[in-house]
Amino acid sequence: MTIFNLEIVLIFIIPSIDMMGHYLGVWYVIVVFAVPLLTIELFVVRLNKIKDEASGIRTN
């Protein structure tokens, strides 16, 4: 299981635990799961831009 898949699974597990009475707080879910996912997404977008620029330079 990749880290991304693990985070997706945990995002659904944490709120279900919260509904069962063990309060974890919304900030915990945001900080622990949303921030790393956003970081991974930004990294992928930047990597794709760099690859596109590099391939464009080589072909011209």
C-alpha positions as CSV (number, residue, x, y, z in Angstrom):
1,M,0.0,0.0,0.0
2,T,1.4,3.3,-1.0
3,I,1.5,6.3,1.4
4,F,-1.1,8.0,-0.7
5,N,-3.5,5.1,-0.4
6,L,-2.8,4.8,3.3
7,E,-3.7,8.4,3.8
8,I,-6.9,8.1,1.9
9,V,-7.9,5.1,4.0
10,L,-7.0,6.9,7.2
11,I,-9.0,10.0,6.1
12,F,-12.1,7.9,6.1
13,I,-11.2,6.0,9.3
14,I,-10.5,9.0,11.5
15,P,-14.0,10.7,11.0
16,S,-15.7,7.3,11.7
17,I,-13.8,7.0,15.0
18,D,-14.8,10.6,15.7
19,M,-18.5,9.7,15.2
20,M,-18.2,6.8,17.6
21,G,-17.4,9.2,20.4
22,H,-13.6,9.4,20.5
23,Y,-13.1,13.1,19.8
24,L,-10.0,13.8,17.6
25,G,-10.9,17.2,16.2
26,V,-11.2,18.6,12.7
27,W,-7.8,20.3,13.0
28,Y,-6.1,17.0,13.5
29,V,-7.5,15.6,10.3
30,I,-6.6,18.7,8.4
31,V,-3.0,19.0,9.7
32,V,-2.2,15.3,9.6
33,F,-3.8,14.3,6.2
34,A,-4.7,17.3,4.1
35,V,-1.4,19.1,4.4
36,P,0.7,16.1,3.2
37,L,-1.7,15.4,0.4
38,L,-1.5,19.1,-0.7
39,T,2.3,18.9,-0.5
40,I,2.3,15.8,-2.7
41,E,0.0,17.4,-5.2
42,L,2.1,20.6,-5.4
43,F,5.2,18.5,-5.9
44,V,3.6,16.5,-8.7
45,V,2.4,19.7,-10.4
46,R,5.8,21.3,-10.2
47,L,7.5,18.2,-11.4
48,N,5.2,18.0,-14.4
49,K,5.9,21.7,-15.2
50,I,9.7,21.1,-15.0
51,K,9.4,18.0,-17.3
52,D,7.3,19.9,-19.8
53,E,9.8,22.8,-19.9
54,A,12.7,20.4,-20.3
55,S,11.1,18.5,-23.1
56,G,10.1,21.7,-24.8
57,I,13.7,23.0,-24.7
58,R,15.1,19.8,-26.2
59,T,12.7,19.7,-29.1
60,N,13.1,23.3,-30.1
